[in-house]
Amino acid sequence: MMTKMGKYCKAYPLQRLRQYSGWSENIQNARKEKQQVDGKEVETVRKLTDKDFLYLQEDYTVTDGIFVDENIIFDKVTSEWKEFCEQTLKFAIPVYEPIEIKDAEKKDKKNTDR
């Protein structure tokens, strides 16, 4: 399966996300960590603390990593959650203005028409 990178996400400390009254965590979806147990390397689900950073994705889900479709910790997207993200966390997806290529071409022609 190919992982999917969204167009925009922003990292927040878990402590800020936990301020939302409807917050819940799919803890089993946290990223795995390699640890030595009895001389063997094993993968365990990492324990999330207030200081860990999670990623608020453009679709308002929260992931433990930058990929929009992996390690989904929170996916109960409601209008209240979106409002919390926008008002409290100041989450806003930037709008990029399209680049006007014609102007650049005109400048290039002025430089070459000597």
Secondary structure, 3 states (H helix, E strand, C coil): CCCCECCCEEEEEHHHHCCCCCCCCCHHHCCEEEEEECCEEEEEECCCCCCCEEEEECCCCEECCCECCCCEEECCCCHHHHHHHHHCCCCCCCCCCCCCHHHHHHHHHHHHCC
